[in-house]
Amino acid sequence: MAQNPTDLGEYKLRLVIACLILAGVIYAFLRHTPSGPAFFEIIIFGGTFAVGTIVHSIIKLRQAHLSRQSDADQP
């Protein structure tokens, strides 16, 4: 299952953006005093979204890498 190179670029971009979002969520958690339900929504939903996107992007990029290796091994 070969991935389109533009898809790989998109997954790399998603990975970078999700890491930035996760860093922002962690910064907000460590820097500010929790106040109200909105703070916990940001942590729960923002953190879950960022981690899910990171995991999904890593899986897709790894599949593309493994696919590329198996294509190179075949004559």
LOGUZA-157173 format. One record per residue: residue in one letter; x, y, z of N, C-alpha, C in turn. Coordinates in steps of 0.05 Angstrom, whole numbers, padded with zeros to 5 digits, always signed. Layout:
<nodes>
aXYZXYZXYZ;...
</nodes>
This chain:
<nodes>
m+00017-00024+00000+00000+00000+00000+00018+00025+00000;a+00024+00035-00023+00041+00058-00026+00025+00084-00019;q+00038+00101-00005+00026+00127+00002+00033+00148-00018;n+00015+00165-00023+00020+00188-00041+00040+00207-00026;p+00061+00216-00039+00080+00234-00026+00067+00259-00014;t+00046+00269-00026+00032+00293-00015+00018+00285+00011;d+00008+00260+00013-00004+00251+00038+00017+00249+00060;l+00041+00240+00053+00062+00239+00073+00070+00266+00083;g+00070+00286+00066+00075+00313+00075+00053+00323+00093;e+00029+00316+00087+00006+00324+00104+00009+00311+00131;y+00016+00286+00132+00019+00272+00158+00042+00284+00174;k+00063+00292+00161+00085+00305+00175+00077+00332+00186;l+00061+00347+00171+00051+00373+00180+00032+00369+00203;r+00014+00349+00201-00004+00343+00224+00012+00336+00249;l+00033+00321+00246+00049+00313+00269+00062+00338+00282;v+00072+00356+00266+00085+00380+00277+00064+00398+00291;i+00041+00402+00279+00020+00419+00290+00009+00406+00316;a+00005+00380+00316-00005+00366+00340+00015+00368+00363;c+00041+00367+00356+00061+00370+00378+00060+00398+00389;l+00056+00418+00372+00053+00446+00382+00028+00449+00399;i+00006+00437+00391-00018+00438+00407-00014+00425+00434;l-00002+00402+00434+00004+00388+00459+00022+00404+00477;a+00042+00417+00465+00060+00434+00481+00045+00457+00493;g+00026+00468+00478+00009+00490+00489-00009+00481+00511;v-00020+00457+00509-00037+00446+00530-00020+00441+00555;i+00003+00429+00551+00020+00424+00574+00029+00450+00587;y+00036+00469+00571+00043+00496+00582+00020+00508+00598;a-00003+00507+00587-00027+00518+00602-00031+00503+00628;f-00027+00477+00628-00031+00461+00652-00010+00468+00673;l+00015+00471+00665+00036+00476+00684+00038+00505+00693;r+00030+00523+00676+00034+00551+00681+00011+00564+00696;h-00014+00556+00690-00037+00570+00701-00051+00552+00722;t-00063+00566+00741-00078+00552+00762-00105+00543+00750;p-00112+00517+00754-00137+00508+00743-00161+00524+00754;s-00177+00534+00736-00200+00549+00746-00224+00544+00727;g-00243+00529+00737-00267+00525+00723-00266+00501+00704;p-00289+00494+00693-00291+00471+00676-00278+00475+00648;a-00276+00500+00639-00265+00504+00613-00235+00496+00612;f-00221+00501+00634-00193+00493+00636-00190+00463+00632;f-00207+00448+00645-00205+00419+00643-00215+00409+00616;e-00233+00423+00604-00241+00415+00577-00218+00419+00557;i-00203+00441+00560-00181+00445+00543-00160+00423+00546;i-00155+00416+00571-00135+00395+00577-00145+00368+00566;i-00170+00361+00572-00180+00335+00564-00184+00333+00534;f-00199+00352+00522-00204+00350+00494-00180+00358+00477;g-00166+00379+00484-00143+00388+00469-00120+00367+00471;g-00116+00357+00495-00095+00337+00499-00102+00311+00484;t-00127+00302+00486-00135+00277+00473-00133+00280+00443;f-00142+00303+00432-00140+00308+00404-00111+00308+00394;a-00094+00322+00409-00066+00324+00401-00052+00296+00402;v-00056+00282+00424-00044+00255+00427-00054+00236+00405;g-00081+00237+00400-00092+00220+00380-00081+00226+00352;t-00078+00251+00346-00067+00259+00320-00038+00251+00318;i-00023+00254+00339+00005+00246+00339+00008+00216+00334;v-00008+00200+00348-00007+00171+00345-00015+00163+00317;h-00037+00175+00307-00046+00168+00280-00026+00176+00258;s-00013+00199+00261+00007+00207+00241+00031+00189+00242;i+00040+00182+00266+00063+00164+00269+00057+00137+00256;i+00033+00127+00261+00026+00101+00249+00026+00102+00219;k+00014+00123+00208+00013+00125+00178+00041+00129+00166;l+00058+00145+00179+00085+00150+00169+00102+00124+00171;r+00098+00109+00193+00112+00084+00196+00103+00064+00175;q+00077+00062+00170+00067+00044+00149+00078+00051+00122;a+00080+00077+00116+00092+00085+00090+00121+00078+00089;h+00136+00081+00111+00164+00074+00112+00168+00044+00108;l+00152+00028+00121+00154-00001+00118+00146-00010+00090;s+00125+00003+00079+00117-00003+00052+00139+00003+00032;r+00152+00026+00036+00174+00034+00018+00197+00014+00020;q+00203+00004+00044+00224-00015+00048+00217-00042+00035;s+00192-00051+00038+00184-00076+00025+00184-00074-00005;d+00177-00051-00016+00177-00047-00045+00206-00047-00055;a+00225-00037-00040+00253-00036-00048+00265-00064-00046;d+00255-00081-00028+00266-00108-00025+00257-00127-00048;q+00234-00121-00060+00223-00139-00081+00238-00132-00107;p+00243-00154-00123+00257-00149-00149+00239-00137-00170;
</nodes>
